[in-house]
């Protein structure tokens, strides 16, 4: 199964569903004479991508990774000298 094709199809379906929801909300609002239905609370607004990290946490992660990679390079250099 082509994953990219599946993803494209899911995005297309999502777009169709969002359009259907919007048109139904317009019908409800027009019928009741009220403003657009407030369903935003039902939709979980999630951020896409990575979460942000404070500068001090980023610095701590950076220090840990520098130490980790220094140890890896040292281990790799010791192993290469044995050959």
N, CA, C and O atoms as a Maestro MAE file, in Angstrom:
{
 s_m_m2io_version
 :::
 2.0.0
}

f_m_ct {
 s_m_title
 :::
 protein
 m_atom[332] {
  # First column is atom index #
  i_m_mmod_type
  r_m_x_coord
  r_m_y_coord
  r_m_z_coord
  i_m_residue_number
  s_m_chain_name
  s_m_pdb_residue_name
  s_m_pdb_atom_name
  i_m_atomic_number
  :::
  1 25 0.846 -1.181 0.000 1 A "UNK " " N  " 7
  2 3 0.000 0.000 0.000 1 A "UNK " " CA " 6
  3 2 0.888 1.240 0.000 1 A "UNK " " C  " 6
  4 15 1.828 1.339 0.788 1 A "UNK " " O  " 8
  5 25 0.591 2.160 -0.867 2 A "UNK " " N  " 7
  6 3 1.354 3.394 -0.959 2 A "UNK " " CA " 6
  7 2 0.908 4.328 0.159 2 A "UNK " " C  " 6
  8 15 -0.222 4.815 0.159 2 A "UNK " " O  " 8
  9 25 1.805 4.573 1.110 3 A "UNK " " N  " 7
  10 3 1.450 5.399 2.264 3 A "UNK " " CA " 6
  11 2 1.148 6.834 1.865 3 A "UNK " " C  " 6
  12 15 0.246 7.460 2.421 3 A "UNK " " O  " 8
  13 25 1.899 7.358 0.903 4 A "UNK " " N  " 7
  14 3 1.658 8.734 0.470 4 A "UNK " " CA " 6
  15 2 0.272 8.874 -0.154 4 A "UNK " " C  " 6
  16 15 -0.410 9.878 0.052 4 A "UNK " " O  " 8
  17 25 -0.137 7.868 -0.911 5 A "UNK " " N  " 7
  18 3 -1.471 7.899 -1.516 5 A "UNK " " CA " 6
  19 2 -2.540 7.864 -0.424 5 A "UNK " " C  " 6
  20 15 -3.532 8.589 -0.489 5 A "UNK " " O  " 8
  21 25 -2.325 7.008 0.583 6 A "UNK " " N  " 7
  22 3 -3.279 6.901 1.682 6 A "UNK " " CA " 6
  23 2 -3.388 8.220 2.437 6 A "UNK " " C  " 6
  24 15 -4.481 8.646 2.811 6 A "UNK " " O  " 8
  25 25 -2.237 8.865 2.657 7 A "UNK " " N  " 7
  26 3 -2.239 10.150 3.360 7 A "UNK " " CA " 6
  27 2 -2.993 11.194 2.548 7 A "UNK " " C  " 6
  28 15 -3.793 11.949 3.100 7 A "UNK " " O  " 8
  29 25 -2.743 11.243 1.237 8 A "UNK " " N  " 7
  30 3 -3.444 12.208 0.380 8 A "UNK " " CA " 6
  31 2 -4.946 11.970 0.420 8 A "UNK " " C  " 6
  32 15 -5.728 12.918 0.493 8 A "UNK " " O  " 8
  33 25 -5.352 10.692 0.373 9 A "UNK " " N  " 7
  34 3 -6.778 10.377 0.409 9 A "UNK " " CA " 6
  35 2 -7.403 10.792 1.734 9 A "UNK " " C  " 6
  36 15 -8.526 11.294 1.764 9 A "UNK " " O  " 8
  37 25 -6.674 10.582 2.834 10 A "UNK " " N  " 7
  38 3 -7.192 10.971 4.146 10 A "UNK " " CA " 6
  39 2 -7.334 12.489 4.257 10 A "UNK " " C  " 6
  40 15 -8.313 12.984 4.816 10 A "UNK " " O  " 8
  41 25 -6.358 13.225 3.724 11 A "UNK " " N  " 7
  42 3 -6.470 14.688 3.740 11 A "UNK " " CA " 6
  43 2 -7.656 15.149 2.897 11 A "UNK " " C  " 6
  44 15 -8.362 16.084 3.274 11 A "UNK " " O  " 8
  45 25 -7.874 14.496 1.761 12 A "UNK " " N  " 7
  46 3 -9.018 14.853 0.916 12 A "UNK " " CA " 6
  47 2 -10.320 14.575 1.656 12 A "UNK " " C  " 6
  48 15 -11.250 15.379 1.607 12 A "UNK " " O  " 8
  49 25 -10.385 13.444 2.337 13 A "UNK " " N  " 7
  50 3 -11.583 13.101 3.109 13 A "UNK " " CA " 6
  51 2 -11.794 14.106 4.240 13 A "UNK " " C  " 6
  52 15 -12.921 14.518 4.515 13 A "UNK " " O  " 8
  53 25 -10.698 14.493 4.892 14 A "UNK " " N  " 7
  54 3 -10.783 15.483 5.971 14 A "UNK " " CA " 6
  55 2 -11.353 16.793 5.444 14 A "UNK " " C  " 6
  56 15 -12.199 17.410 6.090 14 A "UNK " " O  " 8
  57 25 -10.890 17.215 4.271 15 A "UNK " " N  " 7
  58 3 -11.390 18.456 3.663 15 A "UNK " " CA " 6
  59 2 -12.877 18.342 3.371 15 A "UNK " " C  " 6
  60 15 -13.639 19.269 3.645 15 A "UNK " " O  " 8
  61 25 -13.297 17.197 2.811 16 A "UNK " " N  " 7
  62 3 -14.717 17.001 2.521 16 A "UNK " " CA " 6
  63 2 -15.553 17.048 3.795 16 A "UNK " " C  " 6
  64 15 -16.628 17.646 3.818 16 A "UNK " " O  " 8
  65 25 -15.048 16.409 4.862 17 A "UNK " " N  " 7
  66 3 -15.779 16.404 6.128 17 A "UNK " " CA " 6
  67 2 -15.879 17.810 6.714 17 A "UNK " " C  " 6
  68 15 -16.936 18.199 7.211 17 A "UNK " " O  " 8
  69 25 -14.783 18.578 6.660 18 A "UNK " " N  " 7
  70 3 -14.821 19.938 7.185 18 A "UNK " " CA " 6
  71 2 -15.817 20.793 6.414 18 A "UNK " " C  " 6
  72 15 -16.528 21.607 7.005 18 A "UNK " " O  " 8
  73 25 -15.871 20.611 5.088 19 A "UNK " " N  " 7
  74 3 -16.838 21.365 4.290 19 A "UNK " " CA " 6
  75 2 -18.268 20.963 4.632 19 A "UNK " " C  " 6
  76 15 -19.154 21.815 4.706 19 A "UNK " " O  " 8
  77 25 -18.494 19.666 4.841 20 A "UNK " " N  " 7
  78 3 -19.829 19.190 5.199 20 A "UNK " " CA " 6
  79 2 -20.244 19.747 6.557 20 A "UNK " " C  " 6
  80 15 -21.388 20.167 6.731 20 A "UNK " " O  " 8
  81 25 -19.332 19.754 7.509 21 A "UNK " " N  " 7
  82 3 -19.631 20.287 8.843 21 A "UNK " " CA " 6
  83 2 -19.962 21.768 8.750 21 A "UNK " " C  " 6
  84 15 -20.913 22.243 9.371 21 A "UNK " " O  " 8
  85 25 -19.164 22.498 7.965 22 A "UNK " " N  " 7
  86 3 -19.408 23.937 7.824 22 A "UNK " " CA " 6
  87 2 -20.784 24.206 7.213 22 A "UNK " " C  " 6
  88 15 -21.501 25.102 7.657 22 A "UNK " " O  " 8
  89 25 -21.147 23.427 6.196 23 A "UNK " " N  " 7
  90 3 -22.462 23.663 5.569 23 A "UNK " " CA " 6
  91 2 -23.601 23.292 6.523 23 A "UNK " " C  " 6
  92 15 -24.627 23.971 6.543 23 A "UNK " " O  " 8
  93 25 -23.440 22.245 7.301 24 A "UNK " " N  " 7
  94 3 -24.468 21.884 8.283 24 A "UNK " " CA " 6
  95 2 -24.599 22.960 9.356 24 A "UNK " " C  " 6
  96 15 -25.706 23.289 9.782 24 A "UNK " " O  " 8
  97 25 -23.465 23.507 9.790 25 A "UNK " " N  " 7
  98 3 -23.518 24.578 10.787 25 A "UNK " " CA " 6
  99 2 -24.252 25.794 10.235 25 A "UNK " " C  " 6
  100 15 -25.008 26.448 10.954 25 A "UNK " " O  " 8
  101 25 -24.027 26.101 8.944 26 A "UNK " " N  " 7
  102 3 -24.719 27.225 8.315 26 A "UNK " " CA " 6
  103 2 -26.222 26.971 8.270 26 A "UNK " " C  " 6
  104 15 -27.018 27.880 8.508 26 A "UNK " " O  " 8
  105 25 -26.614 25.712 7.960 27 A "UNK " " N  " 7
  106 3 -28.044 25.366 7.939 27 A "UNK " " CA " 6
  107 2 -28.673 25.548 9.310 27 A "UNK " " C  " 6
  108 15 -29.759 26.115 9.435 27 A "UNK " " O  " 8
  109 25 -27.988 25.064 10.334 28 A "UNK " " N  " 7
  110 3 -28.516 25.175 11.695 28 A "UNK " " CA " 6
  111 2 -28.644 26.643 12.082 28 A "UNK " " C  " 6
  112 15 -29.649 27.052 12.662 28 A "UNK " " O  " 8
  113 25 -27.619 27.435 11.758 29 A "UNK " " N  " 7
  114 3 -27.648 28.850 12.110 29 A "UNK " " CA " 6
  115 2 -28.763 29.565 11.351 29 A "UNK " " C  " 6
  116 15 -29.436 30.430 11.911 29 A "UNK " " O  " 8
  117 25 -28.963 29.217 10.100 30 A "UNK " " N  " 7
  118 3 -30.003 29.868 9.295 30 A "UNK " " CA " 6
  119 2 -31.387 29.479 9.791 30 A "UNK " " C  " 6
  120 15 -32.293 30.312 9.827 30 A "UNK " " O  " 8
  121 25 -31.554 28.217 10.174 31 A "UNK " " N  " 7
  122 3 -32.855 27.746 10.657 31 A "UNK " " CA " 6
  123 2 -33.222 28.378 11.988 31 A "UNK " " C  " 6
  124 15 -34.363 28.791 12.196 31 A "UNK " " O  " 8
  125 25 -32.253 28.450 12.885 32 A "UNK " " N  " 7
  126 3 -32.558 28.945 14.223 32 A "UNK " " CA " 6
  127 2 -32.470 30.456 14.313 32 A "UNK " " C  " 6
  128 15 -32.947 31.050 15.280 32 A "UNK " " O  " 8
  129 25 -31.867 31.082 13.315 33 A "UNK " " N  " 7
  130 3 -31.715 32.532 13.349 33 A "UNK " " CA " 6
  131 2 -30.619 32.960 14.299 33 A "UNK " " C  " 6
  132 15 -30.402 34.155 14.500 33 A "UNK " " O  " 8
  133 25 -29.926 32.002 14.885 34 A "UNK " " N  " 7
  134 3 -28.851 32.306 15.835 34 A "UNK " " CA " 6
  135 2 -27.529 32.428 15.091 34 A "UNK " " C  " 6
  136 15 -27.427 32.139 13.899 34 A "UNK " " O  " 8
  137 25 -26.547 32.857 15.818 35 A "UNK " " N  " 7
  138 3 -25.197 32.936 15.242 35 A "UNK " " CA " 6
  139 2 -24.694 31.520 14.994 35 A "UNK " " C  " 6
  140 15 -25.328 30.545 15.397 35 A "UNK " " O  " 8
  141 25 -23.566 31.419 14.339 36 A "UNK " " N  " 7
  142 3 -22.998 30.107 14.004 36 A "UNK " " CA " 6
  143 2 -22.826 29.284 15.272 36 A "UNK " " C  " 6
  144 15 -22.419 29.789 16.318 36 A "UNK " " O  " 8
  145 25 -23.144 28.020 15.149 37 A "UNK " " N  " 7
  146 3 -23.044 27.103 16.275 37 A "UNK " " CA " 6
  147 2 -21.630 27.107 16.831 37 A "UNK " " C  " 6
  148 15 -20.662 27.063 16.073 37 A "UNK " " O  " 8
  149 25 -21.510 27.159 18.124 38 A "UNK " " N  " 7
  150 3 -20.180 27.197 18.725 38 A "UNK " " CA " 6
  151 2 -19.769 25.792 19.126 38 A "UNK " " C  " 6
  152 15 -20.035 25.332 20.236 38 A "UNK " " O  " 8
  153 25 -19.120 25.134 18.197 39 A "UNK " " N  " 7
  154 3 -18.657 23.781 18.457 39 A "UNK " " CA " 6
  155 2 -17.144 23.729 18.625 39 A "UNK " " C  " 6
  156 15 -16.561 22.646 18.673 39 A "UNK " " O  " 8
  157 25 -16.508 24.891 18.714 40 A "UNK " " N  " 7
  158 3 -15.057 24.905 18.826 40 A "UNK " " CA " 6
  159 2 -14.587 24.167 20.070 40 A "UNK " " C  " 6
  160 15 -13.508 23.575 20.073 40 A "UNK " " O  " 8
  161 25 -15.383 24.200 21.116 41 A "UNK " " N  " 7
  162 3 -15.014 23.508 22.347 41 A "UNK " " CA " 6
  163 2 -14.925 22.008 22.152 41 A "UNK " " C  " 6
  164 15 -14.172 21.336 22.858 41 A "UNK " " O  " 8
  165 25 -15.684 21.470 21.202 42 A "UNK " " N  " 7
  166 3 -15.660 20.035 20.943 42 A "UNK " " CA " 6
  167 2 -14.439 19.626 20.126 42 A "UNK " " C  " 6
  168 15 -13.988 18.482 20.189 42 A "UNK " " O  " 8
  169 25 -13.920 20.567 19.366 43 A "UNK " " N  " 7
  170 3 -12.769 20.261 18.538 43 A "UNK " " CA " 6
  171 2 -11.509 20.518 19.350 43 A "UNK " " C  " 6
  172 15 -11.304 21.624 19.849 43 A "UNK " " O  " 8
  173 25 -10.672 19.507 19.482 44 A "UNK " " N  " 7
  174 3 -9.419 19.685 20.195 44 A "UNK " " CA " 6
  175 2 -8.433 20.431 19.320 44 A "UNK " " C  " 6
  176 15 -7.964 19.898 18.314 44 A "UNK " " O  " 8
  177 25 -8.121 21.643 19.687 45 A "UNK " " N  " 7
  178 3 -7.165 22.420 18.905 45 A "UNK " " CA " 6
  179 2 -5.766 22.011 19.342 45 A "UNK " " C  " 6
  180 15 -5.302 22.387 20.419 45 A "UNK " " O  " 8
  181 25 -5.115 21.250 18.509 46 A "UNK " " N  " 7
  182 3 -3.792 20.753 18.837 46 A "UNK " " CA " 6
  183 2 -2.764 21.435 17.957 46 A "UNK " " C  " 6
  184 15 -3.005 21.712 16.782 46 A "UNK " " O  " 8
  185 25 -1.628 21.696 18.546 47 A "UNK " " N  " 7
  186 3 -0.532 22.246 17.768 47 A "UNK " " CA " 6
  187 2 0.108 21.130 16.982 47 A "UNK " " C  " 6
  188 15 0.240 20.006 17.465 47 A "UNK " " O  " 8
  189 25 0.499 21.445 15.787 48 A "UNK " " N  " 7
  190 3 1.186 20.461 14.978 48 A "UNK " " CA " 6
  191 2 2.681 20.650 15.164 48 A "UNK " " C  " 6
  192 15 3.159 21.754 15.426 48 A "UNK " " O  " 8
  193 25 3.400 19.564 15.026 49 A "UNK " " N  " 7
  194 3 4.849 19.666 15.120 49 A "UNK " " CA " 6
  195 2 5.344 19.491 16.538 49 A "UNK " " C  " 6
  196 15 4.641 18.960 17.399 49 A "UNK " " O  " 8
  197 25 6.558 19.941 16.768 50 A "UNK " " N  " 7
  198 3 7.178 19.750 18.076 50 A "UNK " " CA " 6
  199 2 6.762 20.826 19.058 50 A "UNK " " C  " 6
  200 15 6.400 21.940 18.679 50 A "UNK " " O  " 8
  201 25 6.821 20.466 20.319 51 A "UNK " " N  " 7
  202 3 6.535 21.434 21.362 51 A "UNK " " CA " 6
  203 2 7.774 22.292 21.562 51 A "UNK " " C  " 6
  204 15 8.897 21.843 21.332 51 A "UNK " " O  " 8
  205 25 7.561 23.524 21.990 52 A "UNK " " N  " 7
  206 3 8.702 24.386 22.233 52 A "UNK " " CA " 6
  207 2 9.303 24.027 23.579 52 A "UNK " " C  " 6
  208 15 8.646 23.443 24.440 52 A "UNK " " O  " 8
  209 25 10.570 24.392 23.741 53 A "UNK " " N  " 7
  210 3 11.289 24.039 24.950 53 A "UNK " " CA " 6
  211 2 11.995 25.298 25.454 53 A "UNK " " C  " 6
  212 15 12.582 26.034 24.661 53 A "UNK " " O  " 8
  213 25 11.944 25.548 26.748 54 A "UNK " " N  " 7
  214 3 12.634 26.723 27.286 54 A "UNK " " CA " 6
  215 2 14.143 26.648 27.011 54 A "UNK " " C  " 6
  216 15 14.695 25.565 26.819 54 A "UNK " " O  " 8
  217 25 14.784 27.793 26.998 55 A "UNK " " N  " 7
  218 3 16.208 27.880 26.662 55 A "UNK " " CA " 6
  219 2 17.072 27.055 27.618 55 A "UNK " " C  " 6
  220 15 18.013 26.394 27.179 55 A "UNK " " O  " 8
  221 25 16.767 27.085 28.910 56 A "UNK " " N  " 7
  222 3 17.599 26.341 29.856 56 A "UNK " " CA " 6
  223 2 17.486 24.831 29.636 56 A "UNK " " C  " 6
  224 15 18.473 24.110 29.777 56 A "UNK " " O  " 8
  225 25 16.289 24.350 29.291 57 A "UNK " " N  " 7
  226 3 16.132 22.922 28.979 57 A "UNK " " CA " 6
  227 2 16.889 22.559 27.711 57 A "UNK " " C  " 6
  228 15 17.534 21.512 27.641 57 A "UNK " " O  " 8
  229 25 16.808 23.441 26.697 58 A "UNK " " N  " 7
  230 3 17.513 23.201 25.441 58 A "UNK " " CA " 6
  231 2 19.018 23.115 25.685 58 A "UNK " " C  " 6
  232 15 19.700 22.260 25.120 58 A "UNK " " O  " 8
  233 25 19.528 24.014 26.537 59 A "UNK " " N  " 7
  234 3 20.950 24.029 26.863 59 A "UNK " " CA " 6
  235 2 21.344 22.732 27.576 59 A "UNK " " C  " 6
  236 15 22.397 22.163 27.290 59 A "UNK " " O  " 8
  237 25 20.502 22.267 28.499 60 A "UNK " " N  " 7
  238 3 20.796 21.030 29.228 60 A "UNK " " CA " 6
  239 2 20.821 19.842 28.274 60 A "UNK " " C  " 6
  240 15 21.704 18.988 28.370 60 A "UNK " " O  " 8
  241 25 19.867 19.781 27.362 61 A "UNK " " N  " 7
  242 3 19.837 18.695 26.378 61 A "UNK " " CA " 6
  243 2 21.084 18.760 25.501 61 A "UNK " " C  " 6
  244 15 21.700 17.736 25.205 61 A "UNK " " O  " 8
  245 25 21.448 19.970 25.090 62 A "UNK " " N  " 7
  246 3 22.623 20.155 24.253 62 A "UNK " " CA " 6
  247 2 23.879 19.661 24.963 62 A "UNK " " C  " 6
  248 15 24.698 18.964 24.365 62 A "UNK " " O  " 8
  249 25 24.031 20.019 26.238 63 A "UNK " " N  " 7
  250 3 25.202 19.569 27.007 63 A "UNK " " CA " 6
  251 2 25.236 18.054 27.124 63 A "UNK " " C  " 6
  252 15 26.290 17.438 26.968 63 A "UNK " " O  " 8
  253 25 24.067 17.447 27.403 64 A "UNK " " N  " 7
  254 3 24.012 15.978 27.506 64 A "UNK " " CA " 6
  255 2 24.405 15.320 26.190 64 A "UNK " " C  " 6
  256 15 25.154 14.344 26.176 64 A "UNK " " O  " 8
  257 25 23.893 15.860 25.080 65 A "UNK " " N  " 7
  258 3 24.196 15.253 23.784 65 A "UNK " " CA " 6
  259 2 25.659 15.443 23.399 65 A "UNK " " C  " 6
  260 15 26.255 14.548 22.801 65 A "UNK " " O  " 8
  261 25 26.250 16.594 23.732 66 A "UNK " " N  " 7
  262 3 27.676 16.805 23.457 66 A "UNK " " CA " 6
  263 2 28.510 15.779 24.209 66 A "UNK " " C  " 6
  264 15 29.454 15.209 23.662 66 A "UNK " " O  " 8
  265 25 28.154 15.551 25.461 67 A "UNK " " N  " 7
  266 3 28.875 14.566 26.272 67 A "UNK " " CA " 6
  267 2 28.697 13.157 25.683 67 A "UNK " " C  " 6
  268 15 29.651 12.385 25.589 67 A "UNK " " O  " 8
  269 25 27.468 12.846 25.294 68 A "UNK " " N  " 7
  270 3 27.166 11.533 24.714 68 A "UNK " " CA " 6
  271 2 27.994 11.288 23.452 68 A "UNK " " C  " 6
  272 15 28.623 10.240 23.307 68 A "UNK " " O  " 8
  273 25 27.987 12.275 22.533 69 A "UNK " " N  " 7
  274 3 28.699 12.088 21.271 69 A "UNK " " CA " 6
  275 2 30.209 12.094 21.477 69 A "UNK " " C  " 6
  276 15 30.922 11.422 20.732 69 A "UNK " " O  " 8
  277 25 30.717 12.823 22.455 70 A "UNK " " N  " 7
  278 3 32.145 12.775 22.753 70 A "UNK " " CA " 6
  279 2 32.535 11.372 23.214 70 A "UNK " " C  " 6
  280 15 33.572 10.846 22.811 70 A "UNK " " O  " 8
  281 25 31.701 10.773 24.058 71 A "UNK " " N  " 7
  282 3 31.961 9.401 24.506 71 A "UNK " " CA " 6
  283 2 31.893 8.433 23.338 71 A "UNK " " C  " 6
  284 15 32.721 7.527 23.239 71 A "UNK " " O  " 8
  285 25 30.927 8.609 22.457 72 A "UNK " " N  " 7
  286 3 30.814 7.729 21.284 72 A "UNK " " CA " 6
  287 2 32.040 7.843 20.388 72 A "UNK " " C  " 6
  288 15 32.564 6.833 19.919 72 A "UNK " " O  " 8
  289 25 32.506 9.085 20.147 73 A "UNK " " N  " 7
  290 3 33.688 9.281 19.303 73 A "UNK " " CA " 6
  291 2 34.909 8.650 19.947 73 A "UNK " " C  " 6
  292 15 35.731 8.041 19.261 73 A "UNK " " O  " 8
  293 25 35.036 8.794 21.277 74 A "UNK " " N  " 7
  294 3 36.187 8.224 21.985 74 A "UNK " " CA " 6
  295 2 36.145 6.697 21.888 74 A "UNK " " C  " 6
  296 15 37.173 6.066 21.643 74 A "UNK " " O  " 8
  297 25 34.976 6.105 22.076 75 A "UNK " " N  " 7
  298 3 34.828 4.659 21.992 75 A "UNK " " CA " 6
  299 2 35.141 4.168 20.573 75 A "UNK " " C  " 6
  300 15 35.790 3.138 20.387 75 A "UNK " " O  " 8
  301 25 34.672 4.915 19.594 76 A "UNK " " N  " 7
  302 3 34.879 4.557 18.210 76 A "UNK " " CA " 6
  303 2 36.364 4.670 17.842 76 A "UNK " " C  " 6
  304 15 36.877 3.839 17.092 76 A "UNK " " O  " 8
  305 25 37.055 5.686 18.362 77 A "UNK " " N  " 7
  306 3 38.477 5.857 18.088 77 A "UNK " " CA " 6
  307 2 39.292 4.733 18.714 77 A "UNK " " C  " 6
  308 15 40.256 4.262 18.112 77 A "UNK " " O  " 8
  309 25 38.921 4.300 19.902 78 A "UNK " " N  " 7
  310 3 39.623 3.170 20.553 78 A "UNK " " CA " 6
  311 2 39.421 1.900 19.750 78 A "UNK " " C  " 6
  312 15 40.354 1.119 19.568 78 A "UNK " " O  " 8
  313 25 38.194 1.691 19.265 79 A "UNK " " N  " 7
  314 3 37.884 0.481 18.484 79 A "UNK " " CA " 6
  315 2 38.595 0.469 17.148 79 A "UNK " " C  " 6
  316 15 38.989 -0.597 16.674 79 A "UNK " " O  " 8
  317 25 38.771 1.629 16.525 80 A "UNK " " N  " 7
  318 3 39.419 1.704 15.207 80 A "UNK " " CA " 6
  319 2 40.911 1.423 15.319 80 A "UNK " " C  " 6
  320 15 41.504 0.907 14.373 80 A "UNK " " O  " 8
  321 25 41.523 1.743 16.430 81 A "UNK " " N  " 7
  322 3 42.958 1.523 16.610 81 A "UNK " " CA " 6
  323 2 43.329 0.061 16.764 81 A "UNK " " C  " 6
  324 15 44.494 -0.300 16.597 81 A "UNK " " O  " 8
  325 25 42.357 -0.792 17.082 82 A "UNK " " N  " 7
  326 3 42.630 -2.213 17.309 82 A "UNK " " CA " 6
  327 2 42.855 -2.958 16.012 82 A "UNK " " C  " 6
  328 15 43.544 -3.979 16.011 82 A "UNK " " O  " 8
  329 25 42.287 -2.474 14.878 83 A "UNK " " N  " 7
  330 3 42.297 -3.174 13.612 83 A "UNK " " CA " 6
  331 2 43.629 -3.324 13.046 83 A "UNK " " C  " 6
  332 15 43.781 -3.901 11.970 83 A "UNK " " O  " 8
  :::
 }
 m_bond[331] {
  # First column is bond index #
  i_m_from
  i_m_to
  i_m_order
  :::
  1 1 2 1
  2 2 3 1
  3 3 4 2
  4 3 5 1
  5 5 6 1
  6 6 7 1
  7 7 8 2
  8 7 9 1
  9 9 10 1
  10 10 11 1
  11 11 12 2
  12 11 13 1
  13 13 14 1
  14 14 15 1
  15 15 16 2
  16 15 17 1
  17 17 18 1
  18 18 19 1
  19 19 20 2
  20 19 21 1
  21 21 22 1
  22 22 23 1
  23 23 24 2
  24 23 25 1
  25 25 26 1
  26 26 27 1
  27 27 28 2
  28 27 29 1
  29 29 30 1
  30 30 31 1
  31 31 32 2
  32 31 33 1
  33 33 34 1
  34 34 35 1
  35 35 36 2
  36 35 37 1
  37 37 38 1
  38 38 39 1
  39 39 40 2
  40 39 41 1
  41 41 42 1
  42 42 43 1
  43 43 44 2
  44 43 45 1
  45 45 46 1
  46 46 47 1
  47 47 48 2
  48 47 49 1
  49 49 50 1
  50 50 51 1
  51 51 52 2
  52 51 53 1
  53 53 54 1
  54 54 55 1
  55 55 56 2
  56 55 57 1
  57 57 58 1
  58 58 59 1
  59 59 60 2
  60 59 61 1
  61 61 62 1
  62 62 63 1
  63 63 64 2
  64 63 65 1
  65 65 66 1
  66 66 67 1
  67 67 68 2
  68 67 69 1
  69 69 70 1
  70 70 71 1
  71 71 72 2
  72 71 73 1
  73 73 74 1
  74 74 75 1
  75 75 76 2
  76 75 77 1
  77 77 78 1
  78 78 79 1
  79 79 80 2
  80 79 81 1
  81 81 82 1
  82 82 83 1
  83 83 84 2
  84 83 85 1
  85 85 86 1
  86 86 87 1
  87 87 88 2
  88 87 89 1
  89 89 90 1
  90 90 91 1
  91 91 92 2
  92 91 93 1
  93 93 94 1
  94 94 95 1
  95 95 96 2
  96 95 97 1
  97 97 98 1
  98 98 99 1
  99 99 100 2
  100 99 101 1
  101 101 102 1
  102 102 103 1
  103 103 104 2
  104 103 105 1
  105 105 106 1
  106 106 107 1
  107 107 108 2
  108 107 109 1
  109 109 110 1
  110 110 111 1
  111 111 112 2
  112 111 113 1
  113 113 114 1
  114 114 115 1
  115 115 116 2
  116 115 117 1
  117 117 118 1
  118 118 119 1
  119 119 120 2
  120 119 121 1
  121 121 122 1
  122 122 123 1
  123 123 124 2
  124 123 125 1
  125 125 126 1
  126 126 127 1
  127 127 128 2
  128 127 129 1
  129 129 130 1
  130 130 131 1
  131 131 132 2
  132 131 133 1
  133 133 134 1
  134 134 135 1
  135 135 136 2
  136 135 137 1
  137 137 138 1
  138 138 139 1
  139 139 140 2
  140 139 141 1
  141 141 142 1
  142 142 143 1
  143 143 144 2
  144 143 145 1
  145 145 146 1
  146 146 147 1
  147 147 148 2
  148 147 149 1
  149 149 150 1
  150 150 151 1
  151 151 152 2
  152 151 153 1
  153 153 154 1
  154 154 155 1
  155 155 156 2
  156 155 157 1
  157 157 158 1
  158 158 159 1
  159 159 160 2
  160 159 161 1
  161 161 162 1
  162 162 163 1
  163 163 164 2
  164 163 165 1
  165 165 166 1
  166 166 167 1
  167 167 168 2
  168 167 169 1
  169 169 170 1
  170 170 171 1
  171 171 172 2
  172 171 173 1
  173 173 174 1
  174 174 175 1
  175 175 176 2
  176 175 177 1
  177 177 178 1
  178 178 179 1
  179 179 180 2
  180 179 181 1
  181 181 182 1
  182 182 183 1
  183 183 184 2
  184 183 185 1
  185 185 186 1
  186 186 187 1
  187 187 188 2
  188 187 189 1
  189 189 190 1
  190 190 191 1
  191 191 192 2
  192 191 193 1
  193 193 194 1
  194 194 195 1
  195 195 196 2
  196 195 197 1
  197 197 198 1
  198 198 199 1
  199 199 200 2
  200 199 201 1
  201 201 202 1
  202 202 203 1
  203 203 204 2
  204 203 205 1
  205 205 206 1
  206 206 207 1
  207 207 208 2
  208 207 209 1
  209 209 210 1
  210 210 211 1
  211 211 212 2
  212 211 213 1
  213 213 214 1
  214 214 215 1
  215 215 216 2
  216 215 217 1
  217 217 218 1
  218 218 219 1
  219 219 220 2
  220 219 221 1
  221 221 222 1
  222 222 223 1
  223 223 224 2
  224 223 225 1
  225 225 226 1
  226 226 227 1
  227 227 228 2
  228 227 229 1
  229 229 230 1
  230 230 231 1
  231 231 232 2
  232 231 233 1
  233 233 234 1
  234 234 235 1
  235 235 236 2
  236 235 237 1
  237 237 238 1
  238 238 239 1
  239 239 240 2
  240 239 241 1
  241 241 242 1
  242 242 243 1
  243 243 244 2
  244 243 245 1
  245 245 246 1
  246 246 247 1
  247 247 248 2
  248 247 249 1
  249 249 250 1
  250 250 251 1
  251 251 252 2
  252 251 253 1
  253 253 254 1
  254 254 255 1
  255 255 256 2
  256 255 257 1
  257 257 258 1
  258 258 259 1
  259 259 260 2
  260 259 261 1
  261 261 262 1
  262 262 263 1
  263 263 264 2
  264 263 265 1
  265 265 266 1
  266 266 267 1
  267 267 268 2
  268 267 269 1
  269 269 270 1
  270 270 271 1
  271 271 272 2
  272 271 273 1
  273 273 274 1
  274 274 275 1
  275 275 276 2
  276 275 277 1
  277 277 278 1
  278 278 279 1
  279 279 280 2
  280 279 281 1
  281 281 282 1
  282 282 283 1
  283 283 284 2
  284 283 285 1
  285 285 286 1
  286 286 287 1
  287 287 288 2
  288 287 289 1
  289 289 290 1
  290 290 291 1
  291 291 292 2
  292 291 293 1
  293 293 294 1
  294 294 295 1
  295 295 296 2
  296 295 297 1
  297 297 298 1
  298 298 299 1
  299 299 300 2
  300 299 301 1
  301 301 302 1
  302 302 303 1
  303 303 304 2
  304 303 305 1
  305 305 306 1
  306 306 307 1
  307 307 308 2
  308 307 309 1
  309 309 310 1
  310 310 311 1
  311 311 312 2
  312 311 313 1
  313 313 314 1
  314 314 315 1
  315 315 316 2
  316 315 317 1
  317 317 318 1
  318 318 319 1
  319 319 320 2
  320 319 321 1
  321 321 322 1
  322 322 323 1
  323 323 324 2
  324 323 325 1
  325 325 326 1
  326 326 327 1
  327 327 328 2
  328 327 329 1
  329 329 330 1
  330 330 331 1
  331 331 332 2
  :::
 }
}
